[in-house]
Amino acid sequence: MTRRQHLFIAASSLCAIVLNLPAREAAAQTADRAPAETGMTFSGSLRTRAYAWNWFGDDPGGDYFYPAAIGRVALRHSKTKLDWQVELAFPVVLHLPGDAVLPVPKGQLGLGASYFAANGNSTDNASLFLKQAYVRLKRQGAGGAHALTIGRLEFTDGVEAMPSDSTLAALKRDRIGQRLIGTFGFTDVGRSVDGAEYTFAAKRTNLTLLGGRPTQGVFDVSGWPELSVNVFYGALTHQAGTERAPAEWRIFGLGYDDYRHLTDKADNRPAAARTADTGSIAIATIGGHYVQVVDTSGGPIDFLLWSAVQTGAWGALAHRAGAFASEVGWQPRAAERLGLWIRGGYQYGSGDASPTDERHGTFFQVLPTPRLYARLPFFNMMNDGDAFAEVIVKPAPRVIVRSDVHSLALADAHDLWYTGGGAFQAATFGYAGRPANGATALATLSDAGVDWSVNAHLAVAGYYGYAHGGPVPEAIYSTHNAAHLGYAEMLVRF
């Protein structure tokens, strides 16, 4: 039996175990009210951004500006037992830099270079494609609601069930969701999944199962094709705690099989060894999270733990890796009118200690939305240690201001400095690595952003981030060792 067969037998067994866990509790739950029939609805959105990049180093191609937009229109129909939706997307990315893709190790100088390379070295790109098209079958049982969605859909891990507590919901949305599977919605194309999703929702428990293939997209404006990558996911989420200390836990299993047989796997092996290895990447990830909010006299305090371990095959190598995140936050009651929220924590993704052994130890982030955790996206959770502090304030009911400081270091000096967010083209691996040159200090990132929901139909946002590079980028970009990203955004919904 092959390693891939062992992997998916294990993943299937995990899903079967998870499937049976809520059965006893479900029998004790009362039936939720059936969803209302809304009939046919039409909706859409248009998001426009103007980006300004200045990448590490003094290469002229690393300093550029470009505008982009994505329009989405959807037709939905909802009944008690059946929903369906068809949604089209129209991305436009213009004035991309033609001189921002350099030979290794400098590589692509920011995301403008990524769009340019992904679209046939074209500076102006636009497309129309099917973003979502699915049918959802629903049934209300004695213990909860069942739903089966089949077709092209968007999926993010970690947010299968949203708690009623606003702090827990915000933590799940911003600090747990999309760590391993995400829509990559920050880009002007995004990612969908062709497959099927099953959910069982009881009063306090949610079971979600997913099987499918990611679509092309992210930086490639043509989002029609699906990729030769299989993804299987199962998660059990449970609302726990008390009224004054609500909590939630989740356990999950994720199977990933990339059989595109690429020669550009991003790892720390010599180039000849990487090129010769066209074997599949077949990885199983098992993990979970726990979040809790405790109401104290000085204000709510929140705790977050997330962890994952991995096993499987990285082409010809055995894969063994892990990652974790630990965070704490405080919302001082004395500053309740400002909505002040002070948070901090540390996240870690393992690296590989040797480029010549038979083991691959770099944590693989699968198909995430990296920008949620790297707001200036020059790093991700692969071979990374990230100690951060952040302050969030709400000076007005519809305005949120956030500022972060991150101290970033590679987990292992023998490994690479990784960027990227997973498969998005048939012939592109989706991650890139630059040499560490024996160093670990990556950068100190300071940033600030503001989001203003003007009304139900209009929102505007702005962001600026500055990264002061350490010895890792300094060895590659010898002068002007800093990176900048700023953008302005407007989102219109109709």
Long-range contacts (C-beta under 8 A, 24 or more apart in sequence): 3-282, 3-312, 3-313, 4-257, 4-280, 4-282, 4-313, 7-255, 7-257, 7-282, 7-283, 7-284, 7-312, 7-313, 8-232, 8-255, 8-257, 10-255, 10-284, 11-232, 11-234, 11-253, 11-254, 11-255, 11-284, 12-232, 14-234, 14-253, 14-286, 15-209, 15-232, 15-234, 15-253, 18-207, 18-209, 18-234, 18-235, 18-236, 18-251, 18-253, 19-207, 19-209, 19-234, 21-207, 21-236, 22-143, 22-144, 22-200, 22-202, 22-205, 22-207, 22-236, 25-143, 25-202, 25-204, 25-205, 26-141, 26-142, 26-143, 26-144, 26-200, 26-202, 26-205, 27-142, 27-143, 28-143, 29-142, 29-143, 29-144, 29-202, 29-203, 29-204, 30-203, 31-140, 31-141, 31-142, 31-143, 31-144, 32-140, 32-144, 32-145, 32-201, 32-203, 34-80, 34-140, 35-78, 35-80, 35-138, 36-78, 37-78, 37-79, 37-80, 38-76, 38-78, 39-77, 39-78, 39-79, 40-75, 40-76, 40-77, 41-75, 41-76, 41-77, 41-78, 42-73, 42-74, 42-75, 42-76, 43-73, 43-74, 43-76, 43-493, 43-494, 44-71, 44-72, 44-73, 44-74, 44-493, 44-494, 45-71, 45-72, 45-491, 45-492, 45-493, 45-494, 46-70, 46-71, 46-72, 46-491, 46-492, 47-71, 47-188, 47-489, 47-490, 47-491, 47-492, 48-489, 48-490, 49-188, 49-487, 49-488, 49-489, 49-490, 50-487, 50-488, 51-111, 51-112, 51-485, 51-486, 51-487, 52-484, 52-485, 52-486, 52-487, 53-109, 53-110, 53-111, 53-112, 53-484, 53-485, 54-482, 54-483, 54-484, 54-485, 55-100, 55-109, 55-110, 55-477, 55-483, 56-109, 56-378, 56-467, 56-469, 56-473, 56-476, 56-477, 56-480, 56-481, 56-482, 56-483, 57-106, 57-109, 57-473, 57-476, 57-477, 57-478, 57-479, 57-480, 57-481, 58-477, 58-479, 58-480, 59-100, 59-102, 59-106, 59-109, 59-477, 60-99, 61-97, 61-98, 61-99, 61-100, 61-101, 61-102, 61-109, 61-113, 62-100, 62-109, 62-110, 64-96, 64-97, 64-100, 64-110, 64-112, 65-95, 66-93, 66-94, 66-95, 66-96, 66-97, 66-112, 66-115, 67-94, 67-95, 68-92, 68-93, 68-94, 68-115, 68-188, 69-188, 70-188, 70-189, 70-190, 72-131, 74-132, 80-138, 81-137, 81-138, 81-139, 82-135, 82-136, 82-137, 82-138, 83-135, 83-136, 83-138, 84-134, 84-135, 84-136, 85-132, 85-133, 85-134, 86-130, 86-132, 86-133, 87-130, 87-131, 87-132, 87-133, 88-128, 88-129, 88-130, 88-131, 89-128, 89-129, 89-130, 89-131, 89-189, 89-190, 89-223, 90-126, 90-127, 90-128, 91-125, 91-126, 91-127, 91-188, 91-189, 91-221, 91-223, 92-125, 92-126, 92-188, 92-221, 93-119, 93-124, 93-125, 93-126, 93-188, 93-221, 94-123, 94-124, 94-125, 95-123, 95-124, 96-122, 96-123, 96-124, 96-125, 97-123, 98-123, 104-434, 105-434, 105-435, 105-476, 106-434, 106-476, 106-477, 107-432, 107-434, 108-432, 110-483, 110-485, 111-187, 111-219, 111-377, 114-219, 115-188, 115-219, 117-219, 118-218, 118-219, 118-220, 118-424, 118-425, 118-428, 119-219, 119-220, 119-221, 125-221, 126-221, 127-221, 127-222, 127-223, 129-217, 129-222, 129-223, 129-224, 130-223, 130-224, 131-190, 131-192, 131-223, 132-192, 143-202, 144-200, 144-201, 144-202, 144-203, 144-205, 145-199, 145-200, 145-201, 146-198, 146-199, 146-200, 147-198, 147-199, 147-201, 148-196, 148-197, 148-198, 149-196, 149-197, 149-198, 149-199, 150-195, 150-196, 151-194, 152-192, 152-193, 152-194, 152-215, 153-192, 153-193, 153-195, 153-197, 154-183, 154-190, 154-191, 154-192, 154-193, 155-181, 155-183, 155-193, 155-197, 155-210, 155-212, 155-233, 156-181, 156-182, 156-183, 156-369, 157-181, 157-182, 157-233, 157-235, 157-252, 157-254, 158-235, 158-250, 158-289, 160-199, 160-206, 160-208, 160-235, 160-237, 160-250, 161-201, 161-206, 161-208, 161-237, 161-239, 161-248, 163-239, 163-246, 163-248, 164-246, 165-246, 165-293, 167-293, 167-300, 167-302, 167-329, 167-331, 168-246, 168-247, 168-248, 168-291, 168-292, 168-293, 168-302, 171-291, 171-302, 171-304, 171-329, 172-248, 172-291, 174-372, 175-304, 175-306, 175-325, 175-327, 175-373, 176-289, 176-291, 176-304, 176-306, 177-372, 178-368, 178-369, 178-372, 179-306, 179-325, 179-365, 179-368, 179-373, 179-381, 180-254, 180-285, 180-308, 180-365, 180-366, 180-367, 180-368, 181-210, 181-231, 181-233, 181-254, 181-366, 181-367, 181-368, 182-367, 182-368, 182-369, 182-372, 182-421, 183-369, 184-217, 184-218, 184-367, 184-368, 184-369, 184-371, 184-421, 184-422, 184-424, 185-369, 186-369, 186-371, 186-372, 186-377, 187-217, 187-218, 187-219, 188-221, 189-217, 189-218, 189-219, 189-220, 189-221, 189-223, 190-217, 190-218, 190-223, 191-215, 191-217, 191-218, 191-367, 191-424, 192-217, 192-223, 193-231, 194-226, 195-231, 204-238, 204-239, 204-240, 205-236, 205-237, 205-238, 205-239, 206-235, 206-236, 206-237, 206-238, 207-234, 207-235, 207-236, 207-237, 208-233, 208-234, 208-235, 208-237, 209-233, 209-234, 210-234, 214-367, 214-422, 214-423, 214-424, 216-424, 216-425, 216-426, 217-424, 218-421, 218-422, 218-424, 218-430, 219-424, 220-424, 220-425, 225-426, 227-260, 227-423, 227-424, 227-425, 227-426, 228-258, 228-259, 228-260, 228-426, 229-256, 229-257, 229-258, 229-259, 229-260, 229-423, 230-255, 230-256, 230-257, 230-259, 231-255, 231-256, 231-257, 231-366, 231-367, 241-292, 244-294, 244-295, 245-292, 245-293, 245-294, 245-295, 246-292, 246-293, 247-290, 247-291, 247-292, 247-293, 248-289, 248-290, 248-291, 248-292, 249-288, 249-289, 249-290, 250-288, 250-289, 251-286, 251-287, 251-288, 252-285, 252-286, 252-287, 252-288, 253-284, 253-285, 253-286, 254-284, 254-285, 254-286, 254-366, 255-283, 255-284, 255-285, 256-281, 256-282, 256-283, 256-284, 256-285, 256-312, 256-364, 256-366, 256-367, 257-281, 257-282, 258-282, 258-423, 260-423, 260-426, 260-427, 262-427, 262-428, 262-429, 264-428, 264-429, 265-314, 265-315, 265-429, 266-416, 266-418, 266-420, 266-429, 266-431, 266-432, 266-433, 267-314, 267-317, 267-352, 267-355, 267-360, 267-362, 267-416, 267-433, 268-352, 268-355, 268-362, 268-414, 268-415, 268-416, 268-433, 269-355, 269-356, 270-355, 277-315, 277-316, 277-317, 278-315, 279-313, 279-315, 279-316, 280-313, 280-315, 281-312, 281-313, 281-314, 281-315, 281-319, 281-364, 282-312, 282-313, 283-310, 283-311, 283-312, 283-313, 283-314, 283-319, 283-364, 283-366, 284-310, 284-311, 284-312, 285-309, 285-310, 285-364, 285-366, 286-310, 297-333, 298-330, 298-332, 298-333, 298-334, 299-330, 299-331, 299-332, 299-333, 299-334, 299-336, 300-330, 300-331, 301-328, 301-329, 301-330, 301-331, 302-327, 302-328, 302-329, 302-330, 302-343, 303-327, 303-328, 304-328, 304-329, 304-345, 306-347, 308-363, 310-363, 310-364, 314-360, 314-364, 316-358, 317-358, 317-359, 317-360, 318-358, 318-359, 318-360, 319-359, 319-360, 319-361, 319-364, 320-359, 320-360, 320-361, 321-349, 321-350, 321-360, 321-361, 321-362, 321-363, 321-364, 322-350, 322-363, 323-347, 323-348, 323-349, 323-350, 323-363, 323-381, 324-348, 338-393, 338-394, 338-395, 339-392, 339-393, 339-394, 339-395, 339-400, 340-391, 340-392, 340-393, 341-391, 341-392, 341-393, 342-389, 342-390, 342-391, 343-389, 343-390, 343-391, 343-392, 344-387, 344-388, 344-389, 344-390, 345-387, 345-388, 346-385, 346-386, 346-387, 346-388, 347-373, 347-381, 347-384, 347-385, 347-386, 347-388, 348-384, 348-385, 348-386, 348-411, 349-380, 349-381, 349-382, 349-383, 349-384, 349-385, 349-411, 350-383, 350-411, 350-412, 351-382, 351-383, 351-384, 351-410, 351-411, 351-412, 351-414, 351-415, 352-383, 352-412, 352-414, 352-415, 353-412, 353-414, 353-415, 354-414, 355-414, 361-412, 361-415, 362-415, 362-416, 362-418, 365-421, 365-422, 366-422, 367-421, 367-422, 367-423, 368-421, 368-422, 369-421, 370-420, 370-421, 371-421, 375-404, 375-445, 375-447, 375-449, 375-463, 375-465, 376-445, 376-447, 376-465, 376-466, 376-467, 376-483, 376-485, 377-419, 377-421, 377-485, 378-419, 378-443, 378-467, 378-483, 379-408, 379-417, 379-418, 379-419, 379-442, 379-443, 380-418, 380-419, 380-420, 380-421, 380-431, 382-418, 382-431, 383-410, 383-411, 383-412, 383-415, 383-416, 383-417, 383-418, 384-408, 384-409, 384-410, 384-411, 384-418, 384-442, 385-409, 385-410, 385-411, 398-452, 398-453, 398-454, 399-450, 399-451, 399-452, 399-453, 400-450, 400-451, 401-448, 401-449, 401-450, 402-448, 402-449, 402-450, 403-446, 403-447, 403-448, 403-449, 404-445, 404-446, 404-447, 404-448, 405-444, 405-445, 405-446, 406-443, 406-444, 406-445, 406-446, 407-444, 408-442, 408-443, 408-444, 408-445, 408-470, 409-440, 409-441, 409-442, 409-470, 410-436, 410-439, 410-440, 410-441, 410-442, 410-472, 411-440, 412-436, 412-440, 413-438, 413-439, 413-440, 414-438, 417-442, 417-472, 417-473, 434-472, 434-473, 434-476, 435-475, 435-476, 436-472, 437-471, 437-472, 437-475, 437-476, 439-470, 439-471, 439-472, 439-475, 440-471, 440-472, 441-470, 441-471, 441-472, 442-469, 442-470, 442-472, 442-473, 443-467, 443-468, 443-469, 443-470, 443-472, 443-473, 443-483, 444-468, 444-470, 456-493, 457-492, 457-493, 457-494, 458-490, 458-491, 458-492, 458-493, 459-490, 459-491, 459-493, 460-488, 460-489, 460-490, 460-491, 461-488, 461-489, 461-491, 462-486, 462-487, 462-488, 462-489, 463-487, 463-489
